[in-house]
Amino acid sequence: MQNEKNGTNPSERISLNYPITAIYSRKMSIQPNFFGIEMQSPNTSSISNIRSSKMIALQLRSERKEGWSINMIKDFEMSITNFFEK
């Protein structure tokens, strides 16, 4: 699976495996965010060992800035929710 634009193979930089994935050699657990995983058969050549996932949880974490009130934080969080509900 080679990128037509630059001739690179995405699997050289990204390994979307469950429960540990690697992006640019940085390993991380995706287990807390993926639910209802169905695995590929071991003989399948693919960028991922995941066949499907029933649900993927996205968590947004940000740092609180000085001077932000509770209402400002609530408004910020709700603006993100409203964006994804559109």
trRosetta pair geometry for C-beta under 8 A, 3 or more apart (Angstrom, degrees):
i j d omega theta_ij theta_ji phi_ij phi_ji
1 9 6.6 102 77 -147 66 80
1 10 6.4 -43 108 30 111 101
1 11 6.9 93 57 -16 109 107
1 47 6.7 -71 56 -46 150 109
2 7 6.2 -10 177 -154 116 43
2 8 7.1 164 -155 85 74 23
2 9 5.5 -49 -102 -86 68 72
3 6 5.3 3 103 49 124 78
3 7 6.5 -51 74 8 81 10
3 8 5.0 6 31 56 122 72
3 9 7.3 -156 -2 -81 84 22
3 10 6.5 105 -48 -47 104 86
4 7 7.9 21 -155 -68 16 49
8 12 6.5 -105 -180 40 94 132
8 13 7.6 17 159 -8 130 119
9 12 4.8 97 78 -18 91 104
10 13 6.4 -75 -164 47 47 92
10 14 5.3 -27 166 40 87 113
10 47 5.9 -9 98 -113 110 140
11 14 6.6 -80 -111 68 31 68
11 15 6.7 65 -156 -87 72 69
11 47 4.8 -140 -83 -113 95 81
13 23 7.1 30 148 -161 79 54
13 24 5.5 2 -169 -80 94 60
14 21 7.9 -4 -172 178 73 102
14 22 7.3 173 -150 94 34 64
14 23 5.4 10 -115 -115 79 72
14 24 7.7 -3 -73 -33 65 56
14 47 6.5 22 100 -174 98 118
15 21 6.1 -179 96 -159 69 61
15 22 4.3 24 46 49 109 95
15 23 7.7 -143 35 -65 61 46
15 47 7.2 -147 -122 -178 40 68
15 48 7.8 140 -179 -95 47 55
16 21 5.3 3 -131 -131 40 120
16 47 5.8 46 26 130 104 90
16 48 3.8 -34 86 -95 102 105
16 49 7.9 -166 101 20 65 61
16 50 6.5 -73 131 19 99 116
17 20 6.2 2 92 77 101 59
17 21 5.6 167 49 -97 57 61
17 22 7.5 13 28 7 101 83
17 48 6.3 -178 -77 -146 46 58
17 49 4.7 42 -131 14 82 110
17 50 7.4 169 -136 -24 32 87
18 21 7.3 1 -76 -56 43 92
18 30 6.3 -86 -112 71 73 112
18 31 7.2 113 -163 -81 84 70
18 34 6.3 -97 -116 80 123 155
18 37 5.5 175 167 -150 170 154
18 39 7.0 -129 61 -99 123 91
18 48 7.8 49 -15 -174 86 95
18 49 6.0 -126 30 78 79 99
18 50 5.1 89 -16 -71 121 102
19 29 5.7 2 150 -148 95 84
19 30 6.4 -160 -168 55 53 70
19 31 4.0 13 -154 -64 115 107
20 27 5.6 4 -180 -169 110 106
20 28 7.2 160 -152 80 67 26
20 29 5.8 -43 -98 -95 67 59
20 30 7.5 152 -114 10 18 81
21 27 7.3 160 84 -147 37 57
21 28 6.1 -24 63 64 83 77
21 29 8.0 122 18 -128 76 13
21 30 5.1 38 -2 -21 119 124
22 25 6.2 -1 -180 -125 113 19
22 26 6.6 154 -154 70 66 37
22 27 4.9 -29 -94 -91 87 68
22 28 7.7 144 -94 16 40 66
23 26 5.8 -28 68 58 69 93
23 28 7.6 -22 18 19 97 111
29 32 6.7 69 119 -1 107 90
30 33 5.5 -71 -171 52 69 105
30 34 5.3 42 138 -10 99 118
31 34 6.6 -71 -127 44 24 93
32 57 7.5 -74 133 61 70 128
33 56 6.0 29 150 -164 91 69
33 57 4.7 -130 -146 59 68 85
33 58 7.4 68 -155 -77 120 33
33 59 7.1 -113 -102 -4 112 102
34 37 5.6 53 139 -68 114 109
34 50 7.5 -84 -168 -119 153 144
34 53 5.0 -80 -159 -135 98 137
34 55 7.7 156 -157 88 40 56
34 56 5.7 -11 -103 -108 66 76
34 57 7.8 -130 -57 18 28 79
35 53 6.8 92 59 -175 43 93
35 54 5.7 -68 105 67 80 98
35 55 4.4 -8 60 62 111 98
35 56 7.5 -167 22 -76 77 32
35 57 7.2 62 -12 -22 111 99
36 52 7.9 -41 123 116 93 87
36 53 6.1 112 79 -169 81 51
36 54 2.6 7 75 12 152 121
36 55 6.0 80 21 14 116 78
37 50 6.0 -82 -152 -131 102 98
37 52 7.6 163 -152 88 42 49
37 53 5.4 -13 -97 -104 64 79
37 54 7.8 -101 -47 6 31 81
38 50 7.5 92 73 -169 53 64
38 51 4.3 -62 107 67 94 113
38 52 4.6 17 43 49 112 86
38 53 7.6 -149 21 -69 71 37
39 49 5.8 -9 -154 150 91 89
39 50 6.7 -65 -115 -112 50 39
39 51 5.9 62 126 -3 11 100
40 44 4.4 -101 169 55 120 140
40 46 5.9 -155 -108 33 170 141
40 48 7.1 132 -16 108 132 70
40 49 5.2 -129 36 -161 106 47
40 50 6.7 20 -19 57 93 10
40 51 4.8 148 -70 -62 60 85
41 44 5.1 106 63 -19 77 103
46 49 7.3 150 73 -77 110 35
50 53 6.2 -6 -178 -45 130 99
53 56 5.6 63 118 -58 140 91
60 80 6.1 -106 41 -176 166 160
62 76 7.9 -97 64 143 150 136
64 68 5.7 -131 -169 51 84 135
64 73 6.8 -17 -120 -98 102 124
65 68 5.1 98 66 -28 78 116
68 72 4.5 -133 -160 88 79 130
68 73 5.5 90 150 -56 121 87
68 76 7.9 -25 -152 -11 133 140
69 72 4.7 102 50 3 73 101
69 73 7.2 -136 95 -3 42 85
70 73 5.8 -55 -152 35 32 111
70 74 6.3 33 150 -19 65 107
71 74 5.5 -52 -144 38 34 113
71 75 6.2 37 155 -21 66 105
72 75 5.7 -52 -146 36 30 112
72 76 6.4 33 153 -21 63 105
73 76 5.7 -54 -150 35 31 113
73 77 6.4 28 154 -15 65 107
74 77 5.9 -57 -147 39 30 109
74 78 6.2 25 156 -15 65 110
75 78 5.8 -58 -143 41 28 109
75 79 6.3 35 155 -27 64 104
76 79 5.8 -52 -150 27 28 113
76 80 7.1 27 152 -17 60 101
77 80 6.0 -55 -159 31 35 110
77 81 6.7 32 148 -14 66 106
78 81 5.4 -52 -148 40 40 114
78 82 6.0 42 154 -21 70 106
79 82 5.6 -51 -142 38 30 113
79 83 6.5 41 152 -28 61 101
80 83 5.6 -48 -152 27 32 116
80 84 6.9 18 156 -7 62 106
81 84 6.3 -67 -154 42 30 101
81 85 6.2 25 154 -19 67 113
82 85 5.7 -59 -142 37 31 111
82 86 7.1 48 156 -39 62 93
83 86 6.3 -48 -168 6 31 114
